[in-house]
Amino acid sequence: MTTGVRIESALEAAVLRAESGAAPPKLAAAVRHAVFPGGARVRPQQSLAVAEAGGGENPVVADGAAAAIELLHCASLVHDDLPCFDDAATRRGRPSVHVMFGEPLAVLTGDALIVMAFDALARACAGAPELLIPLLTTLTRGVGLPSGIVAGQAWESEPSPPVEVYHRAKTGALFVATVMCGAAAAGADPLPWRLLGEKLGAAYQVADDLLDAVCGETQAGKPTGRDVALKRPSQAINLGLKEAHAHMQALVSEAVASIPPCGGAKGLKDLVRTQATRLAPKQLVRDAA
């Protein structure tokens, strides 16, 4: 079974559990809309790749952790798109959840996805309960306070957010959780993987800044130009397009170099490089510059 099939199967199982029984039909539909069809599934792919690189132990746990990470990411997107935050009408090239189902159901959809994530992880750890606490701890650090993605969202409400702290929480924290959960699911020490998550998170934040500055809505699959409109910190604005793109490439190289020695290191390095080629198209950056 390929990595992509494993991820989609685990996500489908989680959504089916949420849809079963007497679930409110509109909320169930909104949850499915938020999860399928997905984007690149970068985070769960990386989590599974780290688990495989570490020996591939406990594939059920690895699949559950990967699904939990993606469900939490989807929840953050649903909430991020709300009128009280980005007021984004589209996501992944389709109407965002609040546009399709209304704001109350969008709030509840994000809430439901968060609960579904931890349910998926708990179920996956039924056969390896010793892994549940370290995985839960890693995930909650990546999502909650003081420095997870919830904190990243909250920094946007502060008058002068410290840029590095803001970006580290908004984007980097979940990437750190992603790779550390992959290692923990395989029964490996997750701490040596932290630097990989930090470098990936920093690279993806720069890439997102570039896409917001350079791409149109059709290319990005979501509204662009929001950093300028909402006066948010942006590496594309601070460094300029060419320098920001060079910085992103340097971060990707540092991410590859940070991968700890392991049996599957080559495949993981190849995955990181392949995913990086889709971050910010070089020609697009050159043209805009």
C-alpha positions in Angstrom: 0.0 0.0 0.0 1.5 3.4 -1.0 1.9 6.2 1.4 -0.8 8.2 -0.3 -3.3 5.3 0.0 -2.4 4.8 3.6 -3.1 8.5 4.4 -6.4 8.7 2.5 -7.6 5.4 4.1 -6.9 6.6 7.6 -8.6 10.0 6.9 -11.6 8.3 5.3 -12.0 6.0 8.4 -11.9 9.0 10.7 -14.5 10.9 8.7 -16.7 7.9 8.3 -16.8 7.5 12.1 -17.8 11.1 12.4 -20.6 10.7 9.8 -22.0 7.5 11.4 -25.1 7.3 13.5 -27.1 10.4 14.3 -24.5 13.0 13.3 -26.1 16.3 12.1 -26.1 16.0 8.3 -24.8 19.5 7.5 -22.0 19.3 10.0 -21.0 15.9 8.7 -21.0 17.3 5.1 -18.9 20.3 6.2 -16.3 18.0 7.8 -16.0 16.0 4.6 -15.7 19.2 2.6 -12.9 20.3 4.8 -10.9 17.1 4.5 -11.6 15.9 0.9 -10.2 16.3 -1.6 -7.1 17.3 0.2 -4.1 19.4 -0.8 -0.6 18.0 -1.2 -0.9 16.2 2.2 2.7 17.3 2.8 2.6 16.9 6.6 1.2 13.3 6.8 3.6 12.3 4.0 6.5 13.6 5.9 5.4 11.9 9.1 5.0 8.5 7.4 8.4 9.0 5.6 10.1 9.7 9.0 8.4 6.6 10.5 9.5 4.5 7.5 13.0 5.9 7.7 13.2 4.9 11.3 12.4 1.3 10.6 8.7 1.3 9.8 7.7 -0.2 13.2 4.0 0.2 14.3 2.5 1.1 10.9 -1.0 1.4 12.4 0.2 3.9 14.9 2.1 5.8 12.2 -1.0 6.0 10.0 -3.1 7.2 13.0 -0.5 9.9 13.8 -0.3 11.0 10.2 -4.1 11.2 10.0 -4.3 13.2 13.3 -1.7 15.7 11.9 -3.7 16.2 8.7 -7.0 16.6 10.6 -5.4 19.2 12.8 -4.0 21.0 9.8 -7.5 21.0 8.2 -9.0 22.4 11.4 -6.5 25.2 11.4 -7.4 26.1 7.8 -11.1 26.1 8.4 -10.7 28.5 11.4 -8.1 30.5 9.5 -10.5 31.2 6.7 -13.2 32.6 8.9 -14.3 36.2 8.5 -12.9 37.1 11.9 -9.4 36.0 10.7 -8.5 35.9 7.0 -12.1 36.1 5.6 -11.0 33.8 2.7 -13.7 32.8 0.3 -11.7 29.9 -1.2 -9.5 27.1 0.0 -7.8 24.5 -2.2 -9.5 25.9 -5.2 -13.0 25.5 -3.7 -15.4 27.5 -1.6 -14.1 27.6 2.0 -16.2 25.9 4.7 -17.8 29.1 6.0 -18.8 30.2 2.5 -20.3 26.8 1.7 -22.0 26.0 5.1 -22.1 29.3 7.1 -19.9 30.6 9.9 -21.5 28.7 12.8 -21.0 25.3 11.1 -17.4 26.3 10.1 -16.5 27.0 13.7 -18.0 23.7 14.7 -16.3 21.9 11.8 -12.9 23.1 13.0 -13.8 22.0 16.6 -14.9 18.6 15.4 -11.8 18.0 13.4 -9.6 18.7 16.4 -11.5 16.1 18.4 -11.4 13.7 15.5 -7.6 14.0 15.3 -7.1 12.9 18.9 -9.7 10.2 18.6 -7.8 8.8 15.5 -4.5 8.8 17.4 -6.0 7.2 20.5 -7.6 4.4 18.4 -4.4 3.8 16.5 -2.5 3.4 19.8 -4.8 0.7 21.1 -2.3 -1.9 20.4 0.7 0.1 21.5 -0.5 2.2 24.5 3.0 3.1 25.6 3.2 5.3 22.5 0.1 7.3 23.2 1.4 9.7 25.8 4.6 10.8 23.9 2.5 11.2 20.7 -0.2 13.2 22.5 2.4 15.4 24.2 4.1 16.1 20.9 0.9 16.9 19.1 -0.5 19.2 21.8 2.7 21.2 21.8 2.4 21.6 18.1 -1.2 22.8 18.3 -1.9 24.5 21.6 -0.3 27.1 23.9 2.2 28.4 24.5 3.8 28.0 21.0 1.6 25.9 18.8 -0.5 26.9 15.8 -3.2 28.3 18.1 -0.6 30.7 19.5 0.4 31.5 15.9 -3.1 32.5 15.1 -3.3 34.5 18.3 -0.1 36.5 17.5 -2.0 38.1 14.6 -4.2 39.8 17.2 -1.2 41.4 18.9 -0.1 44.9 17.8 3.5 44.1 17.0 4.1 40.3 16.9 7.8 39.2 17.0 8.2 37.8 13.5 10.3 34.8 14.3 8.1 33.7 17.2 4.9 34.3 15.2 6.1 32.3 12.2 7.6 29.5 14.3 4.2 29.1 16.0 2.0 29.6 13.0 3.8 27.2 10.6 6.8 25.7 12.2 5.2 24.1 15.3 3.1 21.6 13.3 6.0 20.6 11.1 8.1 19.9 14.3 5.2 17.8 15.6 4.9 16.1 12.2 8.4 14.7 12.1 8.7 14.0 15.8 5.4 12.1 15.7 6.7 10.0 12.8 9.8 9.1 14.8 7.9 8.4 18.0 5.4 6.2 16.1 8.4 4.1 14.9 9.6 3.8 18.5 12.6 6.0 17.9 13.8 9.0 19.9 12.0 12.0 18.4 14.3 14.7 19.7 17.0 14.3 17.0 14.3 15.0 14.4 13.3 18.4 15.9 15.7 20.4 13.8 14.3 18.9 10.6 10.8 20.1 11.5 12.1 23.5 12.4 13.8 23.9 9.1 10.9 22.6 7.1 8.5 24.9 8.9 10.7 27.9 8.2 11.0 27.0 4.6 7.2 26.5 4.1 6.5 29.8 5.8 8.8 31.6 3.4 7.2 29.7 0.5 3.7 30.7 1.7 4.8 34.4 1.9 6.1 34.2 -1.7 2.9 32.5 -3.0 0.9 35.2 -1.2 3.0 37.9 -2.9 3.4 36.4 -6.3 0.5 34.1 -7.2 -3.0 34.8 -8.2 -5.9 33.1 -6.4 -6.3 30.4 -9.1 -2.7 29.3 -8.8 -2.7 29.4 -5.0 -6.1 27.9 -4.5 -6.9 30.6 -2.0 -7.0 34.4 -1.8 -3.6 36.1 -2.2 -2.2 39.5 -1.3 -3.5 39.0 2.3 -0.2 39.8 4.0 -0.2 43.3 2.6 -3.9 43.8 3.1 -3.8 42.6 6.7 -0.4 44.1 7.4 1.2 40.8 8.5 4.9 40.1 8.7 6.2 38.6 5.4 9.6 37.4 4.4 8.7 38.2 0.8 8.1 41.8 1.8 11.0 42.1 4.2 13.7 40.5 2.1 12.3 41.0 -1.4 11.3 38.2 -3.8 14.7 37.1 -4.9 16.3 37.1 -1.5 13.3 35.4 0.1 13.4 32.6 -2.6 17.1 32.1 -2.0 16.5 32.0 1.8 13.8 29.3 1.2 16.2 27.2 -0.9 18.8 27.5 1.8 16.4 26.4 4.5 15.4 23.3 2.4 19.1 22.4 2.1 19.6 22.8 5.8 16.5 20.6 6.4 18.0 17.8 4.2 21.3 18.1 6.0 19.6 17.8 9.4 18.1 14.4 8.8 19.6 12.0 11.4 21.4 8.9 10.2 19.0 6.2 9.6 18.3 3.3 7.2 15.8 5.3 5.1 17.6 8.6 5.1 18.1 8.7 1.3 14.4 8.3 0.5 13.4 10.9 3.1 15.9 13.4 1.6 14.5 12.8 -1.8 11.0 13.4 -0.6 12.0 16.7 1.1 13.7 17.9 -2.1 10.8 16.8 -4.3 8.2 18.5 -2.2 10.5 21.6 -2.1 10.3 22.0 -5.9 6.6 22.7 -5.6 7.0 25.3 -2.9 7.7 28.4 -4.9 8.1 28.1 -8.7 11.4 29.7 -9.7 10.2 31.1 -13.0 7.2 32.7 -11.3 9.5 34.4 -8.8 11.9 35.6 -11.5 9.0 37.0 -13.6 7.6 38.8 -10.6 11.0 40.3 -9.7 
